[in-house]
Amino acid sequence: MIGKQIISNGFGATSKYVLGKEDAELLYSNMGGANYQQLSQEFAAIARLRPNNNRACLHAVLSLPHREDDQGEVIAHESLNNNQWVEIGQRWLEEMGFTDNQYLMVRHHDTKHEHLHIVANRIRLDGEVVPDSYNFFRSQAVIRKIEQDYELEAVTPSWETHRRAPTTPELKEFERTGTGSVRLTIAELAQEAASNSPTMPEYLDRMKELGVEVKVNITRNDKVRGLSYSMGAYAFQGSDIGKDYSWNGLQQYLGVSYVQSRDFETISQGESRTNNSKSRPARTSQQNESGDRTVEPTVSQPAAADHQFDPGKQLVQTAVNQLNRNTEQLTAAVSQLDRSTDDFSRRLEQTNSNSRKRATNLRRDS
């Protein structure tokens, strides 16, 4: 089984796409809406409990694998009935932390391999938010269990194939603490930053906001020859994280867009992530994934010492900064609400006063 996830704020567009496909079949929903407009409004009502969260909409797709015959035609060799799809969808949601959330499940029949679309609200009914840290990693762990229980073929999706497999120390650390190593953390954040097909400058900016510095390696004749990632005291070449996260892999597998005439000047600016070959220090002998010697510091290998570093430190700082911004926005919103309440009270009092006057006049006239 293959699992894919997209997180956004687009309940309307996502619900319309999922329910608007020809032969789309709504298998289950814990909401009252009968069409995508009504369901979108219900999602939005709960999402307003966290007005500053612009990542409330989870769109997940669970797919059965398929094969091709000698003529290249798709052959579906596994099948699940609707009840089994609902069971699997609910189990996936529960183990991913969606225990008190709105969701719907829709089965599409537009391809020869069976698949289920899940749209869920990351904002719980009590206003708490379902964490999305390591969601790709956690999803694969859940899917592996589902494959075993339903005797389905185990399939490794392309993004997991191109990501370097976790080392034994990394797996033990994840089982013990529920958090990944620095390398796995960078891979997870890179997957998030590459969502919705950003341009290369947008991808670099998103990674920086998430606490990861991405340095583009440029040759003396202004050719991009690769990139490296650093978080805290650790740095890795893109290929050390996985094939998807190299310069070419970002474009080929994750959909990051790069146009030389549009983006080169931008990525060449900002010393925090690029180095101009004309002014950079002497090169080291280390080679990057494209064969060009990189100007970055010696890259740490993801050895056993890696998992001793707290990979959440940068994330915590980012979250604290975001919380401070949210607090300021909430304070301003409360002040505006107080003003609105005072204005409403004055209007209500004026209305009541007018009503009393009209009642008095009516009694006098009678």
N, C-alpha and C positions, 0 to 999 in steps of 0.2 A: 504494500500500500504506500502511496506517495502522498505526502501532506505539504500543502503550501499555505502561506499566510500573508495577508496584506493588512496593515493597520493604517487607518486614515480617519478623517472626520466626516466622510461622505455617506451618511446613512441613506439619503435620498437616492443618490446615483447608484450606490451598491445594491440597495433593495430593488430598484427599477431594473438593473441589469439581471440580477438573480431571478426575479419573478417574471421578467418580461421576455425571457427566451421562449422560443416556440417549444411546446410540449413540456415546459417547466412544470414540475409537480411538487406542490407544497406538502411535504410529508409530516411536518410537525412545527408547531409554534406555541409558546407559552404566553402569547399576547392575544389581544382581541381583534386586531385589525384584519380586514378581509382582502385588502389590496396594498400595493406598495406605498401609496400615499398615506393611508391610515397607519400602517406599520412604521413608516418613517417618522410620523408625528409622535407615535408612542416612544420610539427610540429617543427622539429629540427631547421629549419631556423629561426623561430620566437623565439624559446627558446634561441637562441644564443644572443638575445638582453639582456638577463640576464645570462651571462655565469657562474656565481657562484651560481645560483639557481639550486639545484639538486632535487627540488620537483615541477617540472613544469607540470607533467602529472597527471591529475585527471581521475580516472576510477570510474564511478558511475553506480550502478545497481538499477533500479526501478522495483519492482516485485509486481504482484497481489497476494493476499493470495490464499491458497488452503486448501482443507480439505481432510480427508481420510474417506473412507467408512468402513463398518464392517470388510472387509478383508484387510484393510490397504492400499488399492489402492488410489492414489491421485485423487481427484475430483476437476476440475477447475470449479468454480461457478461464475466467473466474466470474462469479456472479453472486450477488447478495439480493435478498428480497427487501422490500421496503421496511419491514419491521427490524430486520438486522441492521439496515442502514441507520435507522433511528437509534437503536441500541448503541451502535458504534459512535454515532455523533454525540449522544448524551454522555457516554463514557469519556470520550475525548475532551468534551467541555468540562466535565467535573474534574478530571485529573489535571487539566490546565488551569484550574482555579475558578471556573465559572459556575459557582454553586448557588448564587442568588441573583442571576442576571437574566435579562431579556434575550431571547434568541429565536431564530427560525432555521429550519432545515429544508432545503429544496434540492430535489434530484433533477438533473438535466439528462436529456436523452439525445443530445445533438452530436454525440461522438459514439464510436463503437465500444469504447471502454467506459464502464460505469463510474460515475463520480457524484459526490454530494457536496453542495455548497452550504456553508454555515455562515450566517450573519449574526453576530452577537455584540451586545453592548458591554464594553469593558467597565462601565460604571455600574456598580451593584445597586440594588434597590435601596440600600442604606447609605448610598453616597460614596462608599469606598471604591477604590479602583483596583481591578485585577492587574497584578504586576505583569510586565512583559519582558522582564529580564530573562535571558537565555531561553526565550520561547521556542526558537527553532530546535535547540538542543533538547529541551524538555518534550517537545512534540514528537521528536523521533523516538525517544524512550517510550512514550505512550503507544505510539504506532507499532513498535516492535512487539509489545505485549499483546496488542489487539491481533496482530498477524498470527501469533502463536495460538491464541484462544480460539480464533475462527479458522485456523489452518489455512491461512492465506500465504501467498508467495511473498517472501521478504524482498523488498526492492529498495535500493539506495537511490534517492533522487539526485539529479545532476549537481545541485548546490552542495550536497553532502559528499558526493564523489570528488568534487574539486576542492573540498576543504580537507586539509591534512587531518588524518585520523587522530583522535586524542591518544596521547601516550598513556602508559599504565599509571604513572603518578597522577596524571590529570584526571583519569577516570576514578581513581581512588579518592582524590580530593573532592570531586563532584559528588560522589556517593556519600562522603563523610559530611560535607558542609552544604551541599546544594549550590555551590558556586563554582565557576570554572576558573581555569588558569588565566593569566594575562592574555595568552595567545587566543584562547577560546573566547575571552571577553571581547577582544578586538574583532574577531570574526563575527560575533553576534552583533556588535555595534555597526560593523561595516554592512552587514545584511540589512540592518534597519536604515542606515543612511542611504542605501542604494534603492530603497523602495520608491515607487512612482517614477522611475526612469529620470533621475536628475541629470543635469549637465555635470561635467567633471568639476568645474568650480563650485557648483552647489554641493556636490558630494564631499569635496574637501572641507567646505565650510561646515557642513553637518557633522562631519567627524570631529572637527575642532570643537564644536559646541558640545559634543558627547565626551570630550576629554581625551581624544586621540589625535596626535599630530601625524599628518601624512606629508611626507617630503617627496617631491617629484625630482627625479634625477635627470638632469639635462646635459647633453654632451656639449662640446665646445662649438659645434655648428648648429646649436639650438634644436637638437632632436631629443625627444623624450625617450629615455631608455629604461624606464622602470620607476618603481616607487618603494618606499619603506614606511613602516608604521612604528610609532613609539608611544608608550603609555607608562608614566612613572619612570622608573629606571631601566625599563626594558624596551628593546627595539627589535624589529623583525623585518626582513624583506617580505614583499607581497607574497612571493611563492612559499615562504615559511608558514604563512597563515593558511594558504591554500590557493589552488589554481585560479579560483574565482576572483581573488583579491589582488592579483598582479595587474599591471597596467592594461594589458590586453584582455585579461579575464574579466575585469570590471565592465568592459565594453561588450565582450562577447557573451558573457553568461548572466551578468546582473543588470544589463540594460543601461549602464551609465553612458551618456552621450558625450562624445568629444569631437569637436570640429576645430581643426588647427587655426583657421582664420578667425574664428570666433573666440576661442578659449585660451590660446597660447599666451597672449599678453597677460591675461588674468592670472593664470597659474604660474607665470614667471615672476609675478610680484609677490610680496610678502615673504620676508626672509625666514619666517617660521616654518614654511613648508616647501620652499624651493631654494635652489642654489644656482646662481648664474656662473657658468664655467669660467667666465673672464675674471671674476673676482673671488672665486672660492679658494680655500686652502689646498695644499698639496693633496693629491688623491691617495687613498689607501690602496692596497693590493686586493682588497675584497671585491668579488664580482657580484653583481646583482642578477636577477632572474633573466635579464636580456643579454648578459655577457659583458655589460659595460661596468667599469669600476665605479662604485658609488662613492659619493662624497660624505656619506653619513657616518656616524660613529660605528665602531665595530658592533655588529649585530649579535645580541645575546641569543644563544640557542635555547629552545624551550625544554630545558632539562629539568631534573627533579627540583632544582632550586627555584624554578619559576613558580611552582604552585605554592611556595611558602610566602610569596608576595601577596598582599591583600588586593585582589583585582577589583574590589568594589570601592576602593578609596577615591579614585577619580570620579566614579559614578555618584558616590555619596556627596562629594563637593558640588557636582553639577546639580544634583537634586536639591541641595541646600540653597544654592543660588536661585534655582527656579522657585523654590518655596518662598524665598524672600520676595521675589518679584510678585508671586501670586498673593502674598500677604498684603503687599502695597496695593495691588489692584482690588483685593477684597475690601480693604479699608476704604478705598475711594468709592466702591460700590455701595458699602453700608452707609456712607455719608450721603450718597445720592438717594438711597432708599429712605433715609431719615427725612431728607428734604421733601421727597415725594409723599411720604406719610403725613408730614405736617401740612402740605398743600392739600392733600385729600381730606384731612380733618377739617381744615378751614372751609373747604367746599361743602363737606357734609353738614357742618354746622350752619352754613348759609342756607343750604337746601332745607334743613329742618326748620330754620327760622322762617323761611318763606312759606313753608307748609303750615306752620302754626298761624301765621298771619292770615293765610287764605281760609283756614278753618274758622278763625275768629270772625272774619268777614262774612262767611257763609252763615254762621249762627246768628250774627247780627241781622243779616238780610232776611233770615227766616223768622 
